[in-house]
Amino acid sequence: MENLRFKRVLIKLSGEALAGEQGFGIKQETVQEICRELGTVLDYGVQMALVIGGGNIFRGLSGSAQGMERSSADYMGMLATVLNALAVQDYLEKLGHPTRVLSAISMREVCEPFIRRRALRHMEKGRVVICAAGTGNPYFTTDTTAALRGMELQCDAIVKATKVDGIYDKDPTTHPDAVKFSTITFDETLSRHIGVMDATAFALLRDNKVPIIVCRMLGGDILKAIKGEPVGTIVTG
């Protein structure tokens, strides 16, 4: 633990990450690869919470755009995050990492209700806490859930694990001259209109001075970032 810059973190994963190249649903091989990556971080003694999106199964905004009532669509999206949480829990425990899924929507047969003190106790005991079903309210994204839970659980940082290795001044996939930031402030991110997280999540973290780390999901970058090595991009006050 003495070599860690951040000892308790919340990691935000997109639901699409679990789908792999198939683009939809849950691909077991991809889930296993992600869980092995998380396992290397856990082996280092990091206390970890996870928030996983549900876009690989159902996205509330897209359902609303197709004519579904927004609240109903968002609740369906929340249930999709529970499916993803259970998939990640299953493989993390196969790797020997005790895990608890805590849901903002009560479903006691499959997971525990989210209770802040219980979640903190799980983390103190070395269990991974997967926060499922968003905030339990429609109109809030899983980015906002990650910000809210990260603050509730007194995390040192929010790690947004993505396909890219940090934040750039423009899209690196279409602009070869894109410049990567090693650090950037919240205000500069806003002034440059860089969409790290949605506005609600971003405002919560900025106002409460919780740093955001954006790094690659695979390749060891999550552990390097938590140890304080120069990978990814850190958004700070």
C-alpha positions in Angstrom: 0.0 0.0 0.0 2.9 2.4 0.6 3.7 2.7 -3.1 0.1 3.7 -4.0 -0.8 7.3 -4.7 -4.5 6.4 -4.5 -5.4 3.7 -2.0 -9.2 3.7 -2.5 -10.6 4.3 -6.0 -13.8 4.0 -7.9 -13.4 2.6 -11.4 -16.0 3.5 -14.1 -16.4 1.1 -17.0 -18.7 1.5 -19.9 -21.2 -1.3 -20.6 -20.0 -1.4 -24.2 -16.6 -2.6 -22.9 -18.1 -5.9 -21.8 -19.4 -6.5 -25.3 -16.0 -6.7 -26.9 -15.9 -6.6 -30.7 -19.4 -8.1 -31.0 -20.8 -4.7 -29.9 -23.8 -6.0 -28.0 -24.4 -8.2 -25.0 -21.8 -9.7 -22.7 -18.8 -11.5 -24.2 -17.3 -13.8 -21.6 -13.7 -13.6 -22.9 -13.8 -9.8 -22.7 -15.3 -9.9 -19.2 -12.5 -12.3 -18.1 -9.8 -10.1 -19.6 -11.2 -7.0 -17.8 -11.5 -8.9 -14.5 -7.9 -10.1 -14.8 -6.8 -6.5 -15.3 -8.8 -5.5 -12.2 -7.3 -8.4 -10.3 -3.8 -7.1 -10.8 -4.9 -3.9 -9.1 -6.6 -5.7 -6.3 -3.5 -7.8 -5.7 -1.7 -4.6 -4.8 -4.0 -3.9 -1.9 -6.2 -1.2 -3.5 -9.7 -0.8 -2.1 -12.0 -0.8 -5.1 -15.5 0.1 -6.1 -16.9 -0.3 -9.6 -19.7 1.4 -11.6 -20.5 -0.3 -14.9 -22.8 1.2 -17.6 -25.5 -0.7 -19.3 -25.2 0.5 -22.9 -24.2 -3.0 -24.2 -27.7 -4.1 -23.3 -30.0 -1.1 -23.2 -29.4 2.6 -23.1 -32.2 4.8 -21.6 -31.5 7.8 -23.8 -31.7 5.8 -27.0 -34.9 4.1 -25.8 -36.4 7.6 -25.1 -35.4 8.8 -28.5 -37.3 5.9 -30.1 -40.5 7.0 -28.4 -40.4 5.3 -25.1 -41.2 7.3 -22.0 -37.9 8.5 -20.6 -38.4 7.3 -17.0 -39.3 3.8 -18.2 -36.4 3.7 -20.6 -34.0 4.8 -17.8 -35.2 2.1 -15.4 -34.6 -0.5 -18.1 -31.1 0.9 -18.4 -30.6 0.6 -14.7 -31.6 -3.1 -14.8 -29.1 -3.6 -17.6 -26.3 -2.4 -15.3 -27.3 -5.1 -12.8 -26.8 -7.8 -15.4 -23.4 -6.4 -16.1 -22.5 -6.2 -12.4 -23.4 -9.8 -11.9 -21.3 -10.9 -14.8 -18.3 -9.1 -13.5 -18.9 -10.3 -9.9 -19.0 -13.9 -11.2 -15.6 -13.8 -12.8 -13.9 -11.7 -10.1 -14.9 -14.3 -7.5 -13.6 -17.1 -9.8 -10.2 -15.2 -9.6 -10.5 -15.3 -5.8 -11.6 -11.7 -5.2 -14.6 -11.4 -2.9 -17.2 -9.1 -4.4 -20.5 -7.6 -3.5 -23.1 -6.1 -5.8 -25.0 -3.3 -4.1 -28.0 -2.1 -6.1 -29.8 1.2 -5.8 -33.0 -0.7 -6.7 -34.0 -3.3 -4.2 -33.7 -6.9 -5.5 -32.7 -8.9 -2.5 -32.6 -12.3 -4.2 -29.7 -11.3 -6.4 -27.8 -8.5 -4.6 -27.7 -6.3 -1.6 -29.3 -2.9 -1.3 -26.9 0.0 -1.5 -26.3 1.2 2.0 -23.3 3.6 2.3 -22.0 2.2 5.7 -22.3 -1.3 4.5 -20.4 -0.5 1.3 -17.6 1.2 3.2 -17.4 -1.9 5.5 -17.1 -4.2 2.5 -14.3 -2.1 1.1 -12.4 -2.0 4.4 -12.6 -5.8 4.5 -11.0 -6.0 1.0 -14.2 -6.8 -1.0 -14.9 -5.2 -4.3 -18.1 -3.2 -4.2 -20.0 -3.1 -7.5 -22.6 -0.3 -7.5 -25.4 -1.3 -9.7 -28.7 0.2 -10.9 -27.4 3.8 -11.2 -28.6 6.2 -8.6 -32.0 4.5 -8.5 -33.5 7.5 -10.2 -34.3 8.2 -13.9 -32.5 11.1 -15.7 -29.1 10.4 -14.2 -26.3 8.7 -16.1 -23.8 6.1 -14.8 -21.2 8.9 -15.0 -23.2 10.7 -12.3 -23.5 7.5 -10.4 -19.7 7.1 -10.5 -19.2 10.6 -9.2 -21.9 10.3 -6.4 -20.7 6.9 -5.2 -17.1 7.9 -5.4 -17.7 10.7 -3.0 -20.0 8.7 -0.7 -17.4 6.0 -0.4 -14.6 8.6 0.2 -12.6 7.5 -2.8 -9.3 9.2 -3.5 -10.0 9.3 -7.2 -12.4 8.3 -10.0 -10.7 6.2 -12.7 -12.5 6.3 -16.0 -11.2 3.3 -17.9 -11.6 3.7 -21.7 -10.2 2.6 -25.1 -7.9 5.6 -25.3 -4.8 6.3 -23.2 -5.9 9.7 -21.9 -7.4 13.1 -22.8 -6.5 14.8 -26.1 -7.2 18.3 -27.4 -9.0 16.6 -30.3 -10.1 13.2 -31.4 -6.8 11.1 -31.8 -8.5 8.6 -34.0 -9.2 11.2 -36.7 -6.4 13.7 -36.0 -2.8 12.4 -36.1 -1.6 15.7 -34.7 -3.8 15.4 -31.5 -1.9 16.4 -28.4 -2.4 14.4 -25.2 -2.6 16.1 -21.8 -0.8 14.5 -18.8 -2.7 16.8 -16.5 -5.5 19.3 -17.1 -7.7 21.3 -14.8 -11.5 21.0 -14.5 -11.9 24.6 -15.8 -9.7 24.1 -18.8 -11.5 20.9 -19.7 -14.8 22.8 -19.6 -13.4 25.7 -21.7 -12.1 23.3 -24.3 -15.4 21.5 -24.4 -13.8 18.1 -23.7 -16.5 15.6 -22.8 -14.7 13.6 -20.1 -18.0 12.9 -18.2 -21.5 14.4 -18.4 -22.0 17.8 -17.0 -23.7 16.8 -13.7 -20.9 14.3 -12.8 -18.2 16.7 -13.8 -19.7 19.5 -11.7 -20.0 17.2 -8.6 -16.3 16.1 -8.8 -15.0 19.6 -9.5 -16.9 21.1 -6.6 -15.7 18.4 -4.2 -12.2 18.4 -5.5 -12.1 14.7 -6.5 -9.6 14.0 -9.3 -10.5 12.1 -12.4 -8.0 9.7 -14.0 -8.7 8.8 -17.7 -6.6 5.9 -18.9 -6.7 2.7 -20.9 -8.7 -0.1 -19.5 -6.2 -2.8 -20.5 -2.4 -3.0 -20.6 -1.7 -2.3 -16.9 -2.4 1.4 -17.1 -5.0 1.4 -14.3 -2.5 0.1 -11.8 0.2 2.5 -13.1 -2.1 5.4 -12.7 -3.1 4.4 -9.2 0.6 4.1 -8.3 1.2 7.6 -9.6 3.2 6.7 -12.7 2.9 9.1 -15.7 0.1 7.3 -17.7 -3.3 8.6 -18.8 -4.5 12.1 -17.9 -5.4 13.4 -14.5 -8.1 16.1 -14.2 -7.7 18.1 -11.0 -8.8 21.4 -9.5 
